[in-house]
Amino acid sequence: MANTIDAKMFAKMFLAGAKNLEAKKEWINELNVFPVPDGDTGTNMTLTIMSAAKEVSALQNPDMASLCKAISSGSLRGARGNSGVILSQLFRGFTKGVRDYEEVNVGILADAFDKAVETAYKAVMKPKEGTILTVAKGGAKKARELADNGEEDIGVFFGEVIKYADEVLAKTPEMLPVLKQAGVVDSGGQGLMQVLKGAYDVFSGKEIDLTIADAKPSSTGSMQMNMEVQAQADIKFGYCTEFIIMLNRNFNIKQEMDFKAYLESIGDSIVVVADDDVVKVHVHTNDPGLAIQKALKYGALSNMKIDNMRLEHQEKLFKMSGQQTKAAPKEQETETPKKDVGFIAVSVGEGINEIFKGLGVDYIIEGGQTMNPSTADMLDAIEKVNADTVFILPNNKNIILAAEQAAHMVENKKIVVIPTKTVPQGITAVINYVPDLGVEENTDTMMEEIKAVSTGQVTYAVRDTVIDDKEIKQGDYMGIGDAGILSNGTDMSKVTLEMVEDMMDSDKELISIYYGAEVTEEAAQALGDVLAGKYPKCDVELQYGGQPIYYYIISAE
């Protein structure tokens, strides 16, 4: 019987929770309701908690205060996606409840659970029940009940809290019909349960490897390329990219050849080794994101490693000449003149990036649905934009919370998050910015204008499911609108046209088509011609987006 937990045990419990979540992340990813190639709740939560776990693991004999600071700060900065941000807020609130004690008992833990839930609910503008928030609230309710009833044994306390929270998780499909129809529980809630169960395992005496890999682990084995100091400074492809694909279906010879051909189109030094259900990949490229997102079509990724070879080459030359390697001399640095207002946009795809840059966006954060940027990525971008006021365009509903969390952490600039949920909304927002108007007036204008933008995105299904009474088969094309799946089937053109038809109303005047990396200009032009004929009162604009995974992003406004 144990009545208290000290900092040493608390650190072990946190690390065990992190490791358990990491081990279950792909299973949690599969609980995502939408069968898109980028369901990533487990990945986002894992990256969030591992950011904190690395800081905790680096501490030497921490006390409770330093431990809590590492957990809170690490998870806040590493938070990715809505689930990751909510998880970081749960940790933030919980650590506030225990940081002032050298040892904590059931009463203190119950208070900390309450504080965790309160903090997380405050962070979400419109909390939705049937989610990770509901599971956390259920656990906190049971914790309070046990404490008030005089329970002192922490082992019993944690066991009962986990048991009840699991019961709440099992009821989430009754709270969210979309979960019930898909036959899954909430993925974020399941992720939280894995953290709690991992922590309970180590508290109960289970032997667990608590080693946390470094942020940049060294690479070994047959995939590692021997990178000698290169004779020429001009490296054609700058990023050495390695990863392993955990296949979700058989990788046949044609797919392997197609994948190699695609890699050859974006880089060189290619190695693709298929071994049963895993594929080891190595490529030198100027856009690692393209390689990564193409690979996501075949399965989940692990052991990812990206090295900037140009930077490594420069550092090696500095070492050889006896100069400092960490930074170029300050006199070589150029700083853009300070301005009143700057813009940051989250974007993916060469064409879409160029559109944002052409509209005056100062900094592009590479990412989107498949790679949600972290709060730290946002903070880094904010620091690089030399402006008094910085507008952030997340361009994805799963990135808005991370952007807002970053905004709350910045003190020397005014940060305004325009909650754009799609790339077309982001483009509309920046187009409607008027330099002669004030920040508040521009904010109101952009917020109003994005409401008029309807967006549809065409991708493919990675598994069989039923959503919104639509039976979807693995490999089907899907047209996904602002509120759900609008169309699906085996004919991409038909699915796209049905999606657009659902988006249209009599007020729409402009249809914009952004075609992806896997769509030819001829195919996109043919689609544009059909839409122009079908909606003669609308202007139809065709743009190369270059985005992966999504064949078309189409807006109507």
KEVO-719965 format. One record per residue (C-alpha): x, y, z. Coordinates in steps of 0.001 Angstrom, whole numbers, padded with zeros to 6 digits, always signed. Example, Ala and Ser with C-alpha at 12.3 -4.5 7.8 and 13.67 -1.06 7.14 Angstrom:
KEVO-719965
+012300-004500+007800
+013670-001060+007140
This chain:
KEVO-719965
+000000+000000+000000
+001407+003391-001047
-000169+006623+000101
+002149+009085-001668
+004113+009568-004900
+007424+011443-004962
+009089+013172-007921
+011165+010105-008811
+008084+007892-009143
+006108+010640-010892
+008867+010931-013527
+008817+007167-014091
+005034+007178-014421
+005109+010000-016959
+007799+008331-019064
+005959+004990-018938
+002762+006708-020070
+004647+008312-022950
+006193+005008-024018
+002840+003210-023897
+001211+005882-026049
+004080+005687-028525
+003716+001899-028753
-000029+002194-029469
+000031+005223-031792
-000741+003368-035039
-003669+001566-033419
-004970+004945-032237
-004473+006411-035716
-006731+003680-037075
-009550+004828-034774
-009869+008097-036708
-013387+008252-038109
-012460+009512-041569
-010640+006813-043607
-008223+009351-045112
-004509+008610-045641
-003573+011098-042954
-005516+010061-039844
-002984+011090-037256
-004410+011448-033746
-002014+008861-032337
+000950+010420-034104
+000111+013932-032933
-000412+012876-029323
+002810+010848-029377
+004885+013717-030781
+003374+015998-028147
+004133+013783-025153
+007558+012757-026492
+008558+016410-026662
+007984+016543-022904
+009427+013075-022288
+012758+014123-023796
+012947+017047-021372
+012002+014842-018424
+014526+012198-019424
+017289+014819-019517
+016702+015868-015883
+019078+014609-013210
+017374+013823-009882
+014559+016343-010415
+012346+017724-007710
+008609+018044-008309
+008822+021685-009447
+011492+021098-012113
+009758+017915-013258
+006423+019709-013664
+008095+022538-015570
+009662+020050-018001
+006342+018266-018578
+004352+021469-019029
+006868+023356-021154
+007840+020364-023294
+004284+019349-024090
+003113+022909-024755
+005899+023570-027258
+005668+020141-028861
+001869+020105-029165
+000553+019118-032599
-003019+018839-033791
-006121+019365-031702
-005589+016152-029749
-001978+017071-028975
-002888+020587-027850
-005644+019281-025571
-003245+016690-024138
-000684+019430-023459
-003332+021504-021678
-004291+018505-019535
-000623+018177-018527
-000371+021913-017939
-003325+021918-015569
-002291+018702-013810
+001256+019911-013155
-000091+023150-011691
-001896+020999-009134
+001163+019032-007987
+004212+021252-008594
+004301+022794-005100
+004564+019460-003264
+007507+017133-002743
+005084+014209-002402
+001470+013967-003491
-001404+011961-002038
-004871+011055-003264
-006358+014410-002267
-003701+016382-004135
-004032+014108-007159
-007799+014600-007234
-007280+018371-007180
-004750+018021-010004
-007188+016000-012110
-009801+018732-011612
-007286+021408-012597
-006288+019434-015699
-009866+019209-016943
-010594+022858-016150
-007502+024012-018067
-008211+021825-021105
-011848+022871-021382
-010839+026547-021248
-008421+026017-024137
-011160+024836-026506
-013583+027472-027758
-016443+025024-028320
-015795+021858-026276
-017444+018786-027748
-018560+015864-025611
-017688+012341-026663
-014033+013301-027039
-010787+013216-025036
-012268+016023-022906
-015174+013807-021827
-012850+010930-020929
-010629+013269-018896
-013679+014710-017132
-014899+011213-016289
-011527+010299-014773
-011491+013514-012746
-015017+012847-011489
-014036+009395-010211
-010835+010815-008671
-012831+013407-006738
-015337+010783-005585
-012585+008482-004284
-010792+011316-002488
-013993+012565-000862
-014803+009027+000292
-011494+008762+002116
-009528+006488-000228
-005807+006741+000584
-004186+003889-001343
-002862+005406-004581
-002777+002016-006294
-006482+001511-005639
-007123+005151-006587
-005445+004907-009991
-006991+001515-010734
-010498+002823-010102
-009921+006061-012042
-008699+004095-015074
-011567+001616-014845
-014174+004381-014792
-012483+006440-017524
-012451+003320-019713
-016211+003011-019151
-016651+006632-020230
-014519+005998-023310
-016722+003039-024234
-019742+005357-024148
-018283+007975-026518
-020038+006424-029555
-023354+007140-027832
-022365+010814-027506
-021075+011285-031057
-023180+009541-033732
-020282+009665-036197
-018270+007424-033856
-021149+004980-033543
-021645+004760-037288
-017936+004118-037839
-017889+001570-035007
-015033+003180-033041
-014461+004961-029750
-012892+008423-029674
-009245+008199-030729
-008073+011079-028517
-009765+009535-025499
-008115+006208-026248
-004755+007970-026466
-005266+009484-023023
-006146+006063-021625
-002869+004632-022906
-000960+007358-021048
-002809+006573-017819
-002417+002813-018232
+001309+003096-018919
+001741+005228-015811
-000235+002742-013720
+001822-000184-015035
+005120+001223-013785
+003558+002286-010486
+002350-001290-010034
+005874-002612-010423
+005888-003677-014067
+009360-003608-015617
+009330-001043-018437
+012147+000336-020567
+011953+004072-019850
+014718+005035-022263
+013661+007971-024432
+015421+008273-027766
+017224+011533-028508
+015498+014080-030688
+018006+013237-033430
+019045+009610-032951
+022112+008360-034731
+021414+006211-037760
+022941+002748-038179
+022515-000295-040372
+022376-001020-044071
+020357+002122-044863
+023004+004528-043596
+024895+006217-046416
+028544+007107-045857
+028507+010899-046208
+032074+012085-046825
+032902+015788-047023
+031825+016675-050530
+034186+018363-052918
+031588+020719-054320
+029534+023171-052286
+026711+023027-054817
+024673+019964-053788
+021871+019233-056242
+019531+017608-053711
+019938+019002-050218
+018108+016664-047840
+019115+013119-047012
+015758+011515-046196
+015272+008090-044625
+012245+006313-043236
+010512+002954-042950
+007031+002267-044346
+004903-000116-042264
+002739-001422-045089
-001041-001461-044678
-001451-003784-047656
+000738-005830-049985
+003434-003866-051797
+003459-005462-055240
+006172-005138-057876
+004278-002474-059833
+003786-000326-056741
+007451-000703-055852
+008509+000360-059350
+006034+003260-059382
+007307+004430-055993
+010933+004255-057145
+010046+006162-060308
+008381+008871-058255
+011414+009180-055985
+013643+009436-059058
+011507+012336-060268
+012211+014322-057088
+015726+013215-056143
+018616+010774-056412
+020680+008299-054318
+017554+006165-054036
+017336+002950-052052
+013996+001123-051723
+014184-002257-049990
+010928-004175-049494
+010979-006860-046797
+007632-008554-046019
+005466-005853-044430
+008095-003097-044220
+009866-000993-046839
+013135+000811-046095
+013573+004036-048030
+016489+006389-048641
+016473+009379-051018
+018299+012680-051493
+015738+015348-052413
+014978+019048-052098
+011477+018380-050765
+011363+015579-048152
+007674+016238-047632
+006841+014967-051111
+008648+011672-050477
+007049+011278-047062
+003533+012041-048220
+003797+009743-051237
+004904+006981-048855
+001850+007580-046664
-000259+006079-049469
+001268+002695-048667
+001250+002711-044870
+002401+004324-041633
+005922+005716-041301
+008564+005209-038630
+012300+005777-038055
+012121+009069-039951
+015386+010980-040350
+016050+014092-042442
+019521+015661-042650
+020350+018979-044334
+023406+017993-046368
+024139+021541-047460
+024303+022653-043837
+026411+019640-042896
+028771+020410-045765
+029080+024020-044633
+029709+022991-041033
+032391+020539-042106
+034112+023273-044108
+033969+025543-041045
+035534+022809-038938
+038267+022264-041512
+039106+025973-041528
+038915+026299-037727
+035842+028507-037775
+032750+028262-035575
+030201+025735-036803
+027040+026788-035018
+026305+029948-036976
+027620+032123-039753
+029342+035355-038670
+026820+037978-037690
+028020+040407-040327
+026769+037922-042955
+023269+037842-041491
+020673+040053-043108
+017555+041128-041270
+014465+042263-043104
+013289+045770-042198
+010706+045823-039443
+007144+046264-040643
+003823+046899-038991
+002106+043691-040114
+003357+040282-041251
+001732+037022-042335
+002448+033356-041621
+000633+030614-043541
+000660+026850-043132
+000885+025326-046579
+001970+022256-048495
+002597+021931-052209
+004943+023938-054408
+002171+025730-056255
+000163+026677-053176
+003330+027898-051453
+004050+030185-054403
+000492+031534-054363
+000823+032527-050710
+004248+034074-051288
+002881+036014-054257
+000124+037409-052051
+002700+038772-049607
+002884+036042-046957
+006193+036453-045123
+006750+032915-043860
+005450+029529-044989
+005285+026689-042465
+005489+023471-044450
+002748+021172-043273
-000947+020605-043262
-003221+017628-042843
-000452+015051-043128
+002131+016914-041055
+000551+019110-038395
+003095+021736-037308
+003788+021998-033591
+003408+024982-031307
+007218+025255-031403
+007085+025480-035214
+004629+028353-034852
+006829+030110-032296
+009863+029735-034550
+007960+031243-037480
+006695+034131-035360
+010234+034902-034268
+011396+035046-037895
+008715+037495-039029
+009985+040979-038178
+006657+042705-037568
+004747+044259-034687
+001580+042341-035570
+001619+038865-037102
-001420+037196-038661
-001348+033383-038681
-003361+031410-041238
-003472+027753-040044
-005452+026620-043125
-006517+023423-041369
-008959+022880-038521
-006498+020549-036789
-003822+023266-036619
-005853+026170-035238
-005402+025203-031573
-001613+024939-031934
-001548+028393-033539
-003688+029852-030746
-001500+028197-028112
+001588+029789-029690
-000152+033163-029766
-000746+033007-026003
+002946+032307-025415
+004255+035369-027300
+004632+038631-025386
+006638+040967-027631
+004315+040902-030658
+000582+041017-031277
-000453+037665-032742
-003784+037297-034518
-004942+033817-035529
-007457+033868-038363
-009125+030445-037966
-008873+029362-041591
-009760+025685-041920
-008705+025214-045549
-006127+026585-047987
-008794+028449-050040
-009979+030172-046870
-006394+031240-046180
-005996+032618-049699
-009279+034521-049384
-008207+035944-046025
-004907+037365-047257
-006486+038689-050477
-008923+040711-048370
-006220+042280-046202
-006062+046060-046790
-002798+047699-045624
-004449+051086-045055
-006893+049642-042520
-006147+048870-038861
-005539+045435-037374
-008992+045136-035813
-010823+046178-038967
-008758+043829-041115
-009360+041003-038659
-013117+041530-038808
-013040+041680-042624
-010980+038501-043009
-013106+036625-040474
-016246+037604-042379
-014889+036823-045844
-013718+033292-045022
-017288+032398-044021
-018314+032690-047674
-015768+030116-048869
-016927+026534-049378
-014128+024015-049832
-014037+020477-051185
-011046+018122-051283
-010693+014906-053257
-008610+012056-051841
-008914+008282-051407
-010035+005926-048631
-007522+003767-046793
-010078+001375-045288
-013699+000255-045485
-016149+002199-043324
-019597+003794-043172
-019850+007569-042628
-022877+009833-043030
-024785+006784-044329
-022225+006403-047128
-020638+002973-047533
-016993+003545-048396
-014573+000913-049661
-010801+000967-049404
-009408+002673-052502
-012586+004663-053219
-012221+008307-054144
-013858+010655-051643
-015026+014243-051982
-014755+015816-048519
-016514+019106-047814
-016414+021508-044887
-018836+019405-042859
-018171+015858-044006
-017989+013486-046951
-020027+014768-049889
-019372+012028-052440
-017507+008765-052965
-016988+006138-055627
-014507+004565-058033
-014627+007313-060708
-012564+010366-059687
-014235+012747-062164
-017730+011729-061097
-016837+012009-057393
-015326+015464-057958
-018312+016772-059924
-020791+015451-057327
-018736+017104-054581
-018781+020485-056358
-022513+020191-057015
-023078+019784-053279
-020944+022885-052598
-022795+025203-054979
-025656+027606-054397
-027073+030575-056291
-024729+033054-054567
-021507+031434-055742
-019601+033414-058372
-016106+031900-058431
-014849+028312-058586
-011109+027853-057930
-009398+024550-058716
-006014+023684-057165
-004774+020448-058707
-002342+018204-056898
+001009+016619-057618
-000564+013474-059077
-002941+015234-061479
-001882+016325-064972
-002595+019816-066210
-004621+018306-069055
-006896+016411-066650
-007340+019486-064486
-008145+021641-067530
-010722+019101-068664
-012380+019283-065239
-012319+023084-065399
-013999+023034-068811
-016775+020764-067523
-017387+023000-064506
-017375+026141-066683
-020036+024582-068897
-022097+023392-065951
-021946+026711-064053
-021875+029430-066748
-022519+032237-064245
-019306+031395-062363
-015724+032241-063234
-013569+029103-063111
-009898+029535-062221
-007305+026774-062539
-004137+026778-060390
-001334+024278-059907
-001266+023436-056214
+001207+020574-056205
-000256+019229-052960
+000204+015517-052156
-002555+013104-051106
-005371+015419-052237
-005919+015237-056002
-008023+018396-056030
-008727+021216-053604
-011696+023175-054939
-013338+026274-053511
-016603+028010-054365
-017331+031540-053193
